[in-house]
């Protein structure tokens, strides 16, 4: 494994090959675990991004739209007070206000489920990496987590 940075005896070494170094495992393993954990975080970020439209803060739009749609549905579905997120959905998809609100809530629920699942895979993978007692075991744990995260994508027609 190639490590970006290792700290040993107060000295920072950049670009360390774990197969060709005199730095002991006690210094290499924490550096490997940190780097592998970051790789898992990156894979989780890509998995999350697959569930929303491209752009900044789209996930926040999902949450805001869900809140507005949920409140409108719970508040009696007043046709004179349709929230903007529901109105936008009506105009985009040509559905009724109630259908738009329900679709918004269902989409946001799918997004939240994906977030929970991805978090579970991410943290489980990082925990397995931290429990590893060799660099090879840490790499294997990270690779398994990354493969699972790379496969976690929305089904056709979802979101």
GROMACS elastic network, one bead per residue, 0.5 to 0.9 nm:
[ bonds ]
;  ai    aj funct       b0    kb
    1    16     6  0.82427   500
    1    17     6  0.57849   500
    1    18     6  0.53733   500
    1    19     6  0.69680   500
    1    32     6  0.81156   500
    1   135     6  0.79824   500
    1   136     6  0.84257   500
    1   139     6  0.82468   500
    2    15     6  0.65730   500
    2    16     6  0.56479   500
    2    18     6  0.62448   500
    2    19     6  0.84563   500
    2    32     6  0.85691   500
    3     6     6  0.70020   500
    3    14     6  0.75891   500
    3    15     6  0.55719   500
    3    17     6  0.62184   500
    3    18     6  0.71848   500
    3    28     6  0.82210   500
    3    31     6  0.70697   500
    3    32     6  0.64100   500
    3    35     6  0.72816   500
    4    13     6  0.83473   500
    4    14     6  0.56189   500
    4    16     6  0.65286   500
    4    17     6  0.89437   500
    4    31     6  0.83993   500
    4    32     6  0.88611   500
    4    35     6  0.77128   500
    5    12     6  0.66979   500
    5    13     6  0.56369   500
    5    15     6  0.59070   500
    5    16     6  0.67813   500
    5    31     6  0.69393   500
    5    32     6  0.89669   500
    5    35     6  0.87793   500
    6    11     6  0.81264   500
    6    12     6  0.56837   500
    6    13     6  0.52180   500
    6    14     6  0.65327   500
    6    15     6  0.80374   500
    6    16     6  0.71150   500
    6    23     6  0.87306   500
    6    27     6  0.69590   500
    6    28     6  0.65256   500
    6    30     6  0.85635   500
    6    31     6  0.57201   500
    6    32     6  0.85292   500
    7    10     6  0.62770   500
    7    11     6  0.55090   500
    7    13     6  0.63061   500
    7    14     6  0.88544   500
    7    27     6  0.68215   500
    7    28     6  0.83281   500
    7    31     6  0.77635   500
    8    11     6  0.53090   500
    8    12     6  0.65306   500
    8    13     6  0.77870   500
    8    23     6  0.72919   500
    8    24     6  0.86006   500
    8    27     6  0.59135   500
    8    28     6  0.84600   500
    9    12     6  0.84324   500
    9    27     6  0.89069   500
   13    16     6  0.68570   500
   16    19     6  0.86860   500
   16    20     6  0.78929   500
   16    21     6  0.70876   500
   16    23     6  0.89635   500
   16    28     6  0.88299   500
   17    20     6  0.54242   500
   17    21     6  0.64062   500
   18    21     6  0.60499   500
   18    22     6  0.88828   500
   18    23     6  0.82998   500
   18    25     6  0.85876   500
   18    28     6  0.71063   500
   18    32     6  0.89051   500
   18   135     6  0.82322   500
   20    23     6  0.89853   500
   21    24     6  0.80596   500
   23    26     6  0.83058   500
   23    27     6  0.67085   500
   23    28     6  0.68289   500
   24    27     6  0.56850   500
   24    28     6  0.63461   500
   24    29     6  0.86821   500
   25    29     6  0.55614   500
   25    30     6  0.85333   500
   25   134     6  0.79168   500
   25   135     6  0.81364   500
   26    29     6  0.58403   500
   26    30     6  0.71794   500
   27    30     6  0.61110   500
   27    31     6  0.68049   500
   27    32     6  0.89877   500
   28    31     6  0.52855   500
   28    32     6  0.60922   500
   28    33     6  0.86045   500
   28   135     6  0.78527   500
   29    32     6  0.50126   500
   29    33     6  0.60215   500
   29    34     6  0.85502   500
   29   132     6  0.87478   500
   29   133     6  0.77326   500
   29   134     6  0.67895   500
   29   135     6  0.57924   500
   29   138     6  0.83119   500
   30    34     6  0.61158   500
   30    35     6  0.85955   500
   30   130     6  0.82630   500
   31    34     6  0.51636   500
   31    35     6  0.62045   500
   31    36     6  0.85322   500
   32    35     6  0.51450   500
   32    36     6  0.59325   500
   32    37     6  0.83349   500
   32   129     6  0.89773   500
   32   135     6  0.66638   500
   32   138     6  0.76089   500
   32   139     6  0.81379   500
   33    36     6  0.51316   500
   33    37     6  0.59142   500
   33    38     6  0.85553   500
   33   126     6  0.81832   500
   33   129     6  0.59942   500
   33   130     6  0.61476   500
   33   132     6  0.84623   500
   33   135     6  0.78619   500
   33   138     6  0.65894   500
   33   139     6  0.83145   500
   33   142     6  0.88434   500
   34    37     6  0.51038   500
   34    38     6  0.63168   500
   34    39     6  0.87643   500
   34   129     6  0.88469   500
   34   130     6  0.85791   500
   35    38     6  0.51253   500
   35    39     6  0.63638   500
   35    40     6  0.88096   500
   36    40     6  0.62952   500
   36    41     6  0.86541   500
   36   126     6  0.79003   500
   36   129     6  0.73809   500
   36   138     6  0.75849   500
   36   139     6  0.70111   500
   36   142     6  0.60580   500
   36   143     6  0.86876   500
   37    40     6  0.50590   500
   37    41     6  0.62637   500
   37    42     6  0.87017   500
   37   122     6  0.86490   500
   37   125     6  0.78949   500
   37   126     6  0.54065   500
   37   127     6  0.88326   500
   37   129     6  0.71731   500
   37   130     6  0.84596   500
   37   142     6  0.72680   500
   38    42     6  0.62123   500
   38    43     6  0.86897   500
   38   126     6  0.87894   500
   39    42     6  0.50736   500
   39    43     6  0.63156   500
   39    44     6  0.86626   500
   39   142     6  0.77759   500
   39   146     6  0.77163   500
   40    43     6  0.50959   500
   40    44     6  0.61856   500
   40    45     6  0.86302   500
   40   122     6  0.62245   500
   40   123     6  0.87011   500
   40   125     6  0.71248   500
   40   126     6  0.70123   500
   40   142     6  0.65165   500
   40   143     6  0.83510   500
   40   145     6  0.67911   500
   40   146     6  0.57055   500
   40   149     6  0.81684   500
   41    44     6  0.50291   500
   41    45     6  0.62072   500
   41    46     6  0.87625   500
   41   122     6  0.65383   500
   41   123     6  0.87969   500
   41   126     6  0.85488   500
   41   146     6  0.88383   500
   42    45     6  0.50337   500
   42    46     6  0.63960   500
   42    47     6  0.87110   500
   42   146     6  0.88512   500
   43    46     6  0.51247   500
   43    47     6  0.62467   500
   43    48     6  0.87275   500
   43   122     6  0.83082   500
   43   145     6  0.86554   500
   43   146     6  0.58662   500
   43   147     6  0.85766   500
   43   149     6  0.60267   500
   43   150     6  0.65260   500
   44    48     6  0.61765   500
   44    49     6  0.85366   500
   44   118     6  0.62366   500
   44   119     6  0.75451   500
   44   121     6  0.80362   500
   44   122     6  0.61507   500
   44   146     6  0.77906   500
   44   149     6  0.59217   500
   44   150     6  0.79689   500
   45    48     6  0.51455   500
   45    49     6  0.61193   500
   45    50     6  0.87439   500
   45   118     6  0.88074   500
   46    49     6  0.50190   500
   46    50     6  0.63710   500
   46   149     6  0.81879   500
   46   150     6  0.77127   500
   47    50     6  0.53084   500
   47    51     6  0.72349   500
   47   114     6  0.88037   500
   47   118     6  0.71824   500
   47   149     6  0.59966   500
   47   150     6  0.63829   500
   47   151     6  0.80889   500
   47   152     6  0.61631   500
   47   153     6  0.63595   500
   48    51     6  0.56140   500
   48    52     6  0.73970   500
   48   111     6  0.86436   500
   48   114     6  0.73484   500
   48   115     6  0.67403   500
   48   118     6  0.71511   500
   48   152     6  0.87846   500
   48   153     6  0.83029   500
   49    52     6  0.56813   500
   49    53     6  0.76430   500
   49    54     6  0.73638   500
   50    53     6  0.76991   500
   50    54     6  0.84583   500
   50   152     6  0.86774   500
   50   153     6  0.61611   500
   50   154     6  0.70542   500
   51    59     6  0.89800   500
   51   110     6  0.88889   500
   51   111     6  0.66874   500
   51   114     6  0.76723   500
   51   153     6  0.69637   500
   51   154     6  0.60877   500
   51   158     6  0.86436   500
   51   159     6  0.67180   500
   52    55     6  0.85401   500
   52    58     6  0.66226   500
   52    59     6  0.65990   500
   52    62     6  0.86590   500
   52   111     6  0.79103   500
   52   159     6  0.73879   500
   53    58     6  0.65695   500
   53    59     6  0.84483   500
   54    58     6  0.73203   500
   55    58     6  0.61372   500
   56    59     6  0.80746   500
   56    60     6  0.88387   500
   57    60     6  0.51199   500
   57    61     6  0.66307   500
   57    62     6  0.89747   500
   58    62     6  0.64927   500
   58    63     6  0.88900   500
   59    62     6  0.50727   500
   59    63     6  0.65220   500
   59    64     6  0.87994   500
   59   108     6  0.88862   500
   59   111     6  0.83122   500
   60    63     6  0.50873   500
   60    64     6  0.61723   500
   60    65     6  0.84923   500
   61    64     6  0.50771   500
   61    65     6  0.59185   500
   61    66     6  0.83533   500
   61    85     6  0.88243   500
   62    65     6  0.52134   500
   62    66     6  0.60380   500
   62    67     6  0.85948   500
   62   104     6  0.77777   500
   62   105     6  0.87353   500
   62   107     6  0.79432   500
   62   108     6  0.57538   500
   62   111     6  0.81347   500
   63    66     6  0.50838   500
   63    67     6  0.61631   500
   63    68     6  0.86856   500
   63   108     6  0.66474   500
   64    67     6  0.51169   500
   64    68     6  0.62453   500
   64    69     6  0.85455   500
   64    85     6  0.80627   500
   65    68     6  0.51774   500
   65    69     6  0.59707   500
   65    70     6  0.83579   500
   65    83     6  0.86198   500
   65    84     6  0.84310   500
   65    85     6  0.52626   500
   65    86     6  0.72910   500
   65   101     6  0.85601   500
   65   104     6  0.66838   500
   65   105     6  0.78575   500
   65   108     6  0.81829   500
   66    69     6  0.51156   500
   66    70     6  0.58098   500
   66    71     6  0.83477   500
   66    85     6  0.84467   500
   66   101     6  0.79104   500
   66   104     6  0.58794   500
   66   105     6  0.50617   500
   66   106     6  0.85085   500
   66   107     6  0.83916   500
   66   108     6  0.60577   500
   66   109     6  0.84239   500
   67    70     6  0.52234   500
   67    71     6  0.60753   500
   67    72     6  0.85065   500
   67   105     6  0.81635   500
   68    71     6  0.52640   500
   68    72     6  0.61034   500
   68    73     6  0.86313   500
   68    82     6  0.89833   500
   68    83     6  0.62067   500
   68    84     6  0.82151   500
   68    85     6  0.69521   500
   68    86     6  0.76706   500
   68   101     6  0.84154   500
   69    72     6  0.50864   500
   69    73     6  0.61180   500
   69    74     6  0.85356   500
   69    82     6  0.85839   500
   69    83     6  0.70707   500
   69    85     6  0.73020   500
   69    86     6  0.62549   500
   69    98     6  0.88249   500
   69   100     6  0.82310   500
   69   102     6  0.73713   500
   69   104     6  0.67688   500
   69   105     6  0.66328   500
   70    73     6  0.51538   500
   70    74     6  0.60508   500
   70    75     6  0.83489   500
   70   101     6  0.71351   500
   70   102     6  0.80728   500
   70   104     6  0.86597   500
   70   105     6  0.66532   500
   71    74     6  0.50844   500
   71    75     6  0.57902   500
   71    76     6  0.87916   500
   71    77     6  0.87957   500
   72    75     6  0.50184   500
   72    76     6  0.66398   500
   72    77     6  0.54003   500
   72    78     6  0.72773   500
   72    81     6  0.80907   500
   72    82     6  0.70933   500
   72    83     6  0.71890   500
   72    86     6  0.89081   500
   72   101     6  0.78253   500
   73    76     6  0.58128   500
   73    77     6  0.50783   500
   73    78     6  0.84749   500
   73    98     6  0.73685   500
   73   101     6  0.70595   500
   73   102     6  0.80937   500
   74    77     6  0.72001   500
   75    78     6  0.74287   500
   77    80     6  0.87165   500
   77    81     6  0.79418   500
   77    82     6  0.75772   500
   77    97     6  0.82333   500
   77    98     6  0.72259   500
   78    81     6  0.53875   500
   78    82     6  0.66480   500
   79    82     6  0.57009   500
   79    97     6  0.77040   500
   82    85     6  0.83489   500
   82    86     6  0.64393   500
   82    87     6  0.63700   500
   82    97     6  0.73810   500
   83    86     6  0.53791   500
   83    87     6  0.62246   500
   83    88     6  0.86745   500
   84    88     6  0.59715   500
   84    89     6  0.85159   500
   85    88     6  0.51505   500
   85    89     6  0.63409   500
   85    90     6  0.87511   500
   85   100     6  0.89897   500
   85   101     6  0.84309   500
   85   104     6  0.85295   500
   86    89     6  0.50842   500
   86    90     6  0.62327   500
   86    91     6  0.87397   500
   86    97     6  0.64852   500
   86    98     6  0.84783   500
   86   100     6  0.58149   500
   86   101     6  0.56181   500
   86   104     6  0.76192   500
   87    91     6  0.62567   500
   87    92     6  0.85730   500
   87    97     6  0.70718   500
   87   100     6  0.79116   500
   87   101     6  0.89264   500
   88    91     6  0.51874   500
   88    92     6  0.61067   500
   88    93     6  0.86154   500
   88   100     6  0.88387   500
   89    92     6  0.50260   500
   89    93     6  0.59624   500
   89    94     6  0.76924   500
   89    95     6  0.77700   500
   89    97     6  0.82854   500
   89   100     6  0.57311   500
   89   101     6  0.80147   500
   89   103     6  0.87261   500
   89   104     6  0.79078   500
   90    93     6  0.54794   500
   90    94     6  0.50479   500
   90    95     6  0.51577   500
   90    96     6  0.62644   500
   90    97     6  0.62259   500
   90    99     6  0.83709   500
   90   100     6  0.58084   500
   90   101     6  0.87967   500
   91    94     6  0.54598   500
   91    95     6  0.77137   500
   92    95     6  0.83859   500
   93   100     6  0.80896   500
   94   100     6  0.86598   500
   95    98     6  0.82007   500
   95    99     6  0.60816   500
   95   100     6  0.60555   500
   96    99     6  0.51435   500
   96   100     6  0.60143   500
   96   101     6  0.85741   500
   97   100     6  0.50389   500
   97   101     6  0.61467   500
   97   102     6  0.85850   500
   98   101     6  0.51479   500
   98   102     6  0.61478   500
   98   103     6  0.85495   500
   99   102     6  0.50937   500
   99   103     6  0.60236   500
   99   104     6  0.85136   500
  100   103     6  0.51180   500
  100   104     6  0.61338   500
  100   105     6  0.86628   500
  101   104     6  0.51140   500
  101   105     6  0.62583   500
  101   106     6  0.86199   500
  102   105     6  0.51483   500
  102   106     6  0.60807   500
  102   107     6  0.85551   500
  103   106     6  0.50463   500
  103   107     6  0.60321   500
  103   108     6  0.84965   500
  104   107     6  0.52155   500
  104   108     6  0.61603   500
  104   109     6  0.85447   500
  105   108     6  0.51361   500
  105   109     6  0.60536   500
  105   110     6  0.86567   500
  106   109     6  0.50238   500
  106   110     6  0.62848   500
  106   111     6  0.86885   500
  106   159     6  0.87199   500
  107   110     6  0.51185   500
  107   111     6  0.62817   500
  107   112     6  0.87070   500
  107   158     6  0.77197   500
  107   159     6  0.54990   500
  108   112     6  0.61488   500
  108   113     6  0.85826   500
  108   159     6  0.82272   500
  109   112     6  0.50631   500
  109   113     6  0.61689   500
  109   114     6  0.85918   500
  110   113     6  0.50803   500
  110   114     6  0.61939   500
  110   115     6  0.86426   500
  110   158     6  0.78831   500
  110   159     6  0.70828   500
  111   114     6  0.50670   500
  111   115     6  0.62235   500
  111   116     6  0.87679   500
  111   159     6  0.74782   500
  112   116     6  0.62904   500
  112   117     6  0.86347   500
  113   116     6  0.51720   500
  113   117     6  0.61737   500
  113   118     6  0.85496   500
  114   117     6  0.50757   500
  114   118     6  0.59605   500
  114   119     6  0.83698   500
  114   152     6  0.85218   500
  114   153     6  0.86646   500
  114   154     6  0.83896   500
  115   118     6  0.51953   500
  115   119     6  0.59960   500
  115   120     6  0.85235   500
  116   119     6  0.51058   500
  116   120     6  0.61540   500
  116   121     6  0.87283   500
  117   120     6  0.50846   500
  117   121     6  0.63104   500
  117   122     6  0.85926   500
  117   152     6  0.87926   500
  118   121     6  0.50902   500
  118   122     6  0.59793   500
  118   123     6  0.85126   500
  118   149     6  0.69151   500
  118   152     6  0.77117   500
  119   123     6  0.59677   500
  119   124     6  0.81950   500
  120   123     6  0.54145   500
  120   124     6  0.58317   500
  120   125     6  0.83414   500
  121   124     6  0.51636   500
  121   125     6  0.59683   500
  121   126     6  0.85495   500
  121   145     6  0.64357   500
  121   146     6  0.86505   500
  121   148     6  0.73211   500
  121   149     6  0.68266   500
  122   125     6  0.52449   500
  122   126     6  0.62231   500
  122   127     6  0.86245   500
  122   145     6  0.68554   500
  122   146     6  0.82353   500
  122   149     6  0.76100   500
  123   126     6  0.50217   500
  123   127     6  0.60022   500
  123   128     6  0.85293   500
  124   127     6  0.51013   500
  124   128     6  0.62136   500
  124   129     6  0.86631   500
  124   145     6  0.76765   500
  125   128     6  0.51213   500
  125   129     6  0.62545   500
  125   130     6  0.86933   500
  125   141     6  0.63481   500
  125   142     6  0.59806   500
  125   143     6  0.86745   500
  125   144     6  0.75406   500
  125   146     6  0.78944   500
  126   129     6  0.50101   500
  126   130     6  0.61999   500
  126   131     6  0.86701   500
  126   141     6  0.80764   500
  126   142     6  0.71197   500
  126   145     6  0.80422   500
  127   130     6  0.50454   500
  127   131     6  0.62002   500
  127   132     6  0.87254   500
  127   141     6  0.89506   500
  128   131     6  0.51118   500
  128   132     6  0.63273   500
  128   137     6  0.88565   500
  128   138     6  0.72554   500
  128   141     6  0.57761   500
  128   142     6  0.76281   500
  128   145     6  0.88490   500
  129   132     6  0.52845   500
  129   133     6  0.87023   500
  129   135     6  0.89328   500
  129   137     6  0.74877   500
  129   139     6  0.73360   500
  129   140     6  0.82394   500
  129   141     6  0.55091   500
  129   142     6  0.60871   500
  130   133     6  0.80953   500
  130   138     6  0.72466   500
  131   137     6  0.89430   500
  131   138     6  0.78466   500
  132   135     6  0.73289   500
  132   136     6  0.83549   500
  132   137     6  0.54439   500
  132   138     6  0.50595   500
  132   139     6  0.87870   500
  132   141     6  0.78455   500
  133   136     6  0.85774   500
  133   137     6  0.67962   500
  133   138     6  0.73586   500
  134   137     6  0.52229   500
  134   138     6  0.62691   500
  134   139     6  0.86390   500
  135   138     6  0.50089   500
  135   139     6  0.60771   500
  135   140     6  0.85812   500
  136   139     6  0.50480   500
  136   140     6  0.61720   500
  136   141     6  0.86368   500
  137   140     6  0.50618   500
  137   141     6  0.61627   500
  137   142     6  0.85689   500
  138   141     6  0.51316   500
  138   142     6  0.61244   500
  138   143     6  0.85102   500
  139   142     6  0.51108   500
  139   143     6  0.60103   500
  139   144     6  0.86102   500
  140   143     6  0.50691   500
  140   144     6  0.62117   500
  140   145     6  0.86875   500
  141   144     6  0.52625   500
  141   145     6  0.63449   500
  141   146     6  0.86654   500
  142   145     6  0.51452   500
  142   146     6  0.60362   500
  142   147     6  0.84972   500
  143   146     6  0.50653   500
  143   147     6  0.60173   500
  143   148     6  0.85773   500
  144   147     6  0.51737   500
  144   148     6  0.62950   500
  144   149     6  0.86787   500
  145   148     6  0.51676   500
  145   149     6  0.61872   500
  145   150     6  0.85620   500
  146   150     6  0.59494   500
  146   151     6  0.85578   500
  147   150     6  0.50253   500
  147   151     6  0.62737   500
  147   152     6  0.87331   500
  148   151     6  0.52146   500
  148   152     6  0.63009   500
  149   152     6  0.50864   500
  149   153     6  0.81959   500
  150   153     6  0.75144   500
  154   157     6  0.80438   500
  154   158     6  0.59201   500
  154   159     6  0.71711   500
  155   158     6  0.54128   500
  155   159     6  0.83764   500
  156   159     6  0.85259   500
